[in-house]
Amino acid sequence: MSYIEKLESADKKMIVDENGLKITSDAILLSKFIKRYFDAKYKSKGKKSILEIGAGQGIITLLLSEIKIFEKIFAVEIQEDIFKILKKNVKINNFEEKITIINKNIKEIKGEYDFIFSNPPYKKINSGKLPENEAEQISKYEILLTLEELFYEIKRLLKNYGEFFVIVPDNRLNDIFRYIYANKMNILSIEINKYKKLNLVIVHGKKGGKRNSGINIYEK
């Protein structure tokens, strides 16, 4: 079963598969953070390319599709069934020219990108009972991609001085810091969002530059 969800803030619509992935708070928070950042800093600069790792059904990519400096958005989704819904969502919003969708493992992707964002699987496999739904397992747990692997891929695919945006719960924050610095990248800002029993933390960073040159911390 599936239904159409209207994304009022962006004048978009999405097909959401009830047996697939839902629209989640972390996806909305990440998209809002990125939009605020580009509205403030990149209003009139040249065209840029952006890559989403683990696009799911396309919620974040669709919400960011109106940012003018994004000449192309490359949305990578490894799960074939979820990818089919992503493809439909790009089509019903008439974004086939701006959004390029790719059904591959991120480890197979080549090229260099100005910006990368991801709402990644962040739960360790041994951290509780796995959901019965396979799509939910892969999207939430480190089954096909660990956070350590994610940051290696971000470093590999970012241009020098390119920037990344990732959202994780605060109980993985120490791991995130370690992986970022191990890959010789730097943290520019952190936004802490109060959410139920845990905090959802957006980490905005950069490939290159001076290490620990100053981290801006925001709390919502």
C-alpha positions as a Markdown table, in Angstrom:
| # | Residue | x | y | z |
|---|---|---|---|---|
| 1 | Met | 0.0 | 0.0 | 0.0 |
| 2 | Ser | 1.2 | 3.5 | -0.7 |
| 3 | Tyr | -0.2 | 7.1 | -0.4 |
| 4 | Ile | 0.6 | 10.6 | -1.6 |
| 5 | Glu | 2.1 | 13.0 | 0.9 |
| 6 | Lys | 2.1 | 16.7 | 0.1 |
| 7 | Leu | 5.3 | 18.6 | 1.0 |
| 8 | Glu | 3.6 | 22.0 | 1.6 |
| 9 | Ser | 6.8 | 23.9 | 2.4 |
| 10 | Ala | 8.3 | 23.0 | -0.9 |
| 11 | Asp | 5.2 | 22.6 | -3.1 |
| 12 | Lys | 6.1 | 19.0 | -3.8 |
| 13 | Lys | 4.4 | 15.7 | -3.4 |
| 14 | Met | 5.7 | 12.2 | -2.6 |
| 15 | Ile | 4.6 | 8.7 | -3.0 |
| 16 | Val | 5.2 | 7.0 | 0.4 |
| 17 | Asp | 5.1 | 3.2 | 0.6 |
| 18 | Glu | 3.7 | 2.0 | 3.9 |
| 19 | Asn | 5.9 | -1.1 | 3.8 |
| 20 | Gly | 8.9 | 1.0 | 2.9 |
| 21 | Leu | 10.4 | 4.1 | 4.6 |
| 22 | Lys | 8.4 | 6.8 | 6.3 |
| 23 | Ile | 9.0 | 10.6 | 6.3 |
| 24 | Thr | 11.0 | 11.1 | 9.5 |
| 25 | Ser | 11.9 | 14.0 | 11.7 |
| 26 | Asp | 15.6 | 13.6 | 11.1 |
| 27 | Ala | 15.1 | 14.0 | 7.4 |
| 28 | Ile | 13.0 | 17.2 | 7.9 |
| 29 | Leu | 15.5 | 18.6 | 10.3 |
| 30 | Leu | 18.5 | 18.0 | 8.0 |
| 31 | Ser | 16.8 | 19.5 | 5.0 |
| 32 | Lys | 15.8 | 22.6 | 7.0 |
| 33 | Phe | 19.4 | 23.1 | 8.2 |
| 34 | Ile | 20.8 | 22.8 | 4.7 |
| 35 | Lys | 18.3 | 25.2 | 3.3 |
| 36 | Arg | 19.0 | 27.8 | 5.9 |
| 37 | Tyr | 22.7 | 27.4 | 5.3 |
| 38 | Phe | 22.5 | 27.9 | 1.6 |
| 39 | Asp | 20.0 | 30.7 | 1.9 |
| 40 | Ala | 22.4 | 32.6 | 4.1 |
| 41 | Lys | 25.8 | 31.8 | 2.4 |
| 42 | Tyr | 25.3 | 30.8 | -1.2 |
| 43 | Lys | 22.7 | 33.1 | -2.7 |
| 44 | Ser | 24.5 | 34.2 | -5.8 |
| 45 | Lys | 27.5 | 31.9 | -6.3 |
| 46 | Gly | 28.1 | 29.6 | -9.2 |
| 47 | Lys | 26.4 | 26.3 | -9.9 |
| 48 | Lys | 27.4 | 23.3 | -7.7 |
| 49 | Ser | 26.9 | 19.6 | -7.6 |
| 50 | Ile | 25.5 | 17.8 | -4.6 |
| 51 | Leu | 25.3 | 14.1 | -3.7 |
| 52 | Glu | 22.9 | 12.3 | -1.3 |
| 53 | Ile | 24.0 | 9.1 | 0.2 |
| 54 | Gly | 21.1 | 6.9 | 1.0 |
| 55 | Ala | 18.3 | 8.9 | -0.6 |
| 56 | Gly | 15.5 | 6.5 | 0.4 |
| 57 | Gln | 12.2 | 7.6 | -1.3 |
| 58 | Gly | 13.7 | 11.1 | -1.9 |
| 59 | Ile | 12.3 | 13.3 | 0.8 |
| 60 | Ile | 15.5 | 15.3 | 1.4 |
| 61 | Thr | 16.5 | 15.6 | -2.2 |
| 62 | Leu | 13.0 | 16.9 | -3.1 |
| 63 | Leu | 13.0 | 19.4 | -0.3 |
| 64 | Leu | 16.4 | 20.7 | -1.5 |
| 65 | Ser | 15.6 | 20.7 | -5.2 |
| 66 | Glu | 14.7 | 24.4 | -5.4 |
| 67 | Ile | 18.1 | 25.6 | -4.1 |
| 68 | Lys | 19.3 | 27.5 | -7.1 |
| 69 | Ile | 23.0 | 26.9 | -7.0 |
| 70 | Phe | 22.4 | 23.1 | -7.2 |
| 71 | Glu | 22.9 | 22.4 | -10.9 |
| 72 | Lys | 22.6 | 18.7 | -10.3 |
| 73 | Ile | 21.5 | 16.6 | -7.4 |
| 74 | Phe | 22.7 | 13.0 | -7.5 |
| 75 | Ala | 20.6 | 10.7 | -5.3 |
| 76 | Val | 22.1 | 7.3 | -4.5 |
| 77 | Glu | 19.9 | 4.5 | -3.1 |
| 78 | Ile | 21.1 | 0.9 | -2.8 |
| 79 | Gln | 17.7 | -0.8 | -2.2 |
| 80 | Glu | 16.0 | -1.7 | -5.4 |
| 81 | Asp | 12.4 | -1.6 | -4.2 |
| 82 | Ile | 13.0 | 1.8 | -2.5 |
| 83 | Phe | 14.8 | 3.1 | -5.6 |
| 84 | Lys | 11.7 | 2.4 | -7.7 |
| 85 | Ile | 9.6 | 4.7 | -5.4 |
| 86 | Leu | 12.4 | 7.3 | -5.5 |
| 87 | Lys | 12.2 | 7.2 | -9.3 |
| 88 | Lys | 8.4 | 7.7 | -9.3 |
| 89 | Asn | 8.8 | 10.7 | -6.9 |
| 90 | Val | 11.3 | 12.4 | -9.1 |
| 91 | Lys | 9.1 | 11.9 | -12.1 |
| 92 | Ile | 5.8 | 13.1 | -10.5 |
| 93 | Asn | 7.6 | 16.3 | -9.5 |
| 94 | Asn | 9.1 | 16.8 | -13.0 |
| 95 | Phe | 12.7 | 16.8 | -11.8 |
| 96 | Glu | 14.2 | 14.2 | -14.1 |
| 97 | Glu | 16.6 | 16.8 | -15.6 |
| 98 | Lys | 17.9 | 18.2 | -12.2 |
| 99 | Ile | 17.9 | 15.0 | -10.1 |
| 100 | Thr | 19.9 | 12.1 | -11.2 |
| 101 | Ile | 19.0 | 8.9 | -9.4 |
| 102 | Ile | 21.4 | 6.0 | -9.0 |
| 103 | Asn | 20.6 | 2.5 | -7.8 |
| 104 | Lys | 24.1 | 1.4 | -6.6 |
| 105 | Asn | 26.2 | 0.8 | -3.5 |
| 106 | Ile | 27.9 | 4.1 | -2.6 |
| 107 | Lys | 31.2 | 2.3 | -2.7 |
| 108 | Glu | 30.8 | 1.9 | -6.5 |
| 109 | Ile | 30.1 | 5.6 | -7.1 |
| 110 | Lys | 32.8 | 7.7 | -8.8 |
| 111 | Gly | 33.3 | 11.4 | -9.3 |
| 112 | Glu | 33.8 | 14.5 | -7.1 |
| 113 | Tyr | 31.0 | 16.6 | -5.6 |
| 114 | Asp | 30.9 | 20.1 | -4.0 |
| 115 | Phe | 28.5 | 19.0 | -1.3 |
| 116 | Ile | 27.4 | 15.7 | 0.2 |
| 117 | Phe | 24.5 | 15.0 | 2.6 |
| 118 | Ser | 23.2 | 11.9 | 4.3 |
| 119 | Asn | 20.6 | 10.7 | 6.9 |
| 120 | Pro | 22.5 | 7.5 | 7.4 |
| 121 | Pro | 21.9 | 4.1 | 9.1 |
| 122 | Tyr | 23.3 | 4.8 | 12.6 |
| 123 | Lys | 22.3 | 1.9 | 14.8 |
| 124 | Lys | 24.8 | -0.8 | 15.6 |
| 125 | Ile | 23.6 | -4.3 | 14.6 |
| 126 | Asn | 23.9 | -5.5 | 18.2 |
| 127 | Ser | 21.9 | -2.5 | 19.6 |
| 128 | Gly | 18.5 | -4.2 | 20.0 |
| 129 | Lys | 16.0 | -6.3 | 18.1 |
| 130 | Leu | 16.1 | -5.7 | 14.3 |
| 131 | Pro | 12.8 | -4.6 | 12.7 |
| 132 | Glu | 11.0 | -7.3 | 10.6 |
| 133 | Asn | 10.9 | -5.0 | 7.6 |
| 134 | Glu | 14.1 | -5.4 | 5.6 |
| 135 | Ala | 14.0 | -1.9 | 4.2 |
| 136 | Glu | 13.8 | -0.5 | 7.7 |
| 137 | Gln | 16.7 | -2.7 | 8.8 |
| 138 | Ile | 19.0 | -1.4 | 6.1 |
| 139 | Ser | 18.0 | 2.2 | 6.5 |
| 140 | Lys | 18.5 | 2.3 | 10.3 |
| 141 | Tyr | 21.1 | -0.3 | 11.1 |
| 142 | Glu | 24.8 | -0.6 | 10.0 |
| 143 | Ile | 24.1 | -3.6 | 7.7 |
| 144 | Leu | 25.2 | -2.5 | 4.3 |
| 145 | Leu | 27.0 | 0.7 | 5.4 |
| 146 | Thr | 28.6 | 1.6 | 8.7 |
| 147 | Leu | 29.2 | 5.2 | 9.9 |
| 148 | Glu | 32.9 | 4.6 | 9.6 |
| 149 | Glu | 32.5 | 3.5 | 6.0 |
| 150 | Leu | 30.2 | 6.5 | 5.3 |
| 151 | Phe | 32.8 | 9.0 | 6.3 |
| 152 | Tyr | 35.5 | 7.3 | 4.3 |
| 153 | Glu | 33.2 | 7.5 | 1.2 |
| 154 | Ile | 32.4 | 11.2 | 2.0 |
| 155 | Lys | 36.1 | 12.0 | 2.0 |
| 156 | Arg | 36.6 | 10.0 | -1.2 |
| 157 | Leu | 33.8 | 11.7 | -3.1 |
| 158 | Leu | 34.1 | 15.3 | -1.9 |
| 159 | Lys | 36.1 | 17.9 | -3.8 |
| 160 | Asn | 38.9 | 19.6 | -1.8 |
| 161 | Tyr | 37.2 | 22.1 | 0.5 |
| 162 | Gly | 33.8 | 20.5 | -0.2 |
| 163 | Glu | 31.3 | 20.3 | 2.6 |
| 164 | Phe | 29.1 | 17.6 | 4.1 |
| 165 | Phe | 26.0 | 17.5 | 6.2 |
| 166 | Val | 25.0 | 14.4 | 8.3 |
| 167 | Ile | 22.4 | 13.8 | 11.0 |
| 168 | Val | 22.9 | 11.2 | 13.8 |
| 169 | Pro | 21.6 | 10.7 | 17.4 |
| 170 | Asp | 23.8 | 12.1 | 20.1 |
| 171 | Asn | 24.9 | 8.6 | 21.3 |
| 172 | Arg | 27.0 | 8.2 | 18.1 |
| 173 | Leu | 28.6 | 11.7 | 18.2 |
| 174 | Asn | 31.9 | 10.5 | 19.6 |
| 175 | Asp | 32.2 | 7.9 | 16.9 |
| 176 | Ile | 31.4 | 10.6 | 14.3 |
| 177 | Phe | 34.1 | 12.9 | 15.5 |
| 178 | Arg | 36.6 | 10.1 | 15.4 |
| 179 | Tyr | 35.7 | 9.1 | 11.8 |
| 180 | Ile | 35.8 | 12.7 | 10.6 |
| 181 | Tyr | 39.2 | 13.4 | 12.0 |
| 182 | Ala | 40.6 | 10.0 | 11.0 |
| 183 | Asn | 39.7 | 11.0 | 7.4 |
| 184 | Lys | 41.4 | 14.4 | 7.8 |
| 185 | Met | 38.2 | 16.4 | 7.6 |
| 186 | Asn | 37.0 | 19.1 | 9.9 |
| 187 | Ile | 33.8 | 20.1 | 11.7 |
| 188 | Leu | 32.4 | 23.5 | 10.9 |
| 189 | Ser | 29.2 | 23.5 | 13.0 |
| 190 | Ile | 26.9 | 21.3 | 15.1 |
| 191 | Glu | 23.1 | 21.8 | 15.6 |
| 192 | Ile | 21.6 | 19.9 | 18.5 |
| 193 | Asn | 17.8 | 19.2 | 18.2 |
| 194 | Lys | 15.8 | 18.0 | 21.2 |
| 195 | Tyr | 13.8 | 15.0 | 20.1 |
| 196 | Lys | 12.0 | 12.6 | 22.4 |
| 197 | Lys | 14.5 | 10.6 | 24.5 |
| 198 | Leu | 17.6 | 11.5 | 22.5 |
| 199 | Asn | 19.0 | 14.5 | 20.7 |
| 200 | Leu | 19.3 | 14.5 | 16.9 |
| 201 | Val | 22.6 | 16.2 | 16.0 |
| 202 | Ile | 23.4 | 17.7 | 12.6 |
| 203 | Val | 27.1 | 17.8 | 11.9 |
| 204 | His | 28.3 | 20.1 | 9.1 |
| 205 | Gly | 31.9 | 19.7 | 8.1 |
| 206 | Lys | 34.5 | 20.2 | 5.4 |
| 207 | Lys | 37.2 | 18.4 | 3.6 |
| 208 | Gly | 40.5 | 20.3 | 4.1 |
| 209 | Gly | 41.2 | 23.5 | 6.0 |
| 210 | Lys | 42.6 | 24.0 | 9.5 |
| 211 | Arg | 41.7 | 21.3 | 12.1 |
| 212 | Asn | 39.8 | 22.6 | 15.1 |
| 213 | Ser | 39.7 | 26.1 | 13.7 |
| 214 | Gly | 36.4 | 26.7 | 15.5 |
| 215 | Ile | 33.2 | 24.9 | 15.7 |
| 216 | Asn | 29.9 | 26.7 | 15.9 |
| 217 | Ile | 27.4 | 25.0 | 18.2 |
| 218 | Tyr | 23.6 | 25.7 | 17.9 |
| 219 | Glu | 20.9 | 24.2 | 20.1 |
| 220 | Lys | 17.3 | 24.1 | 19.1 |
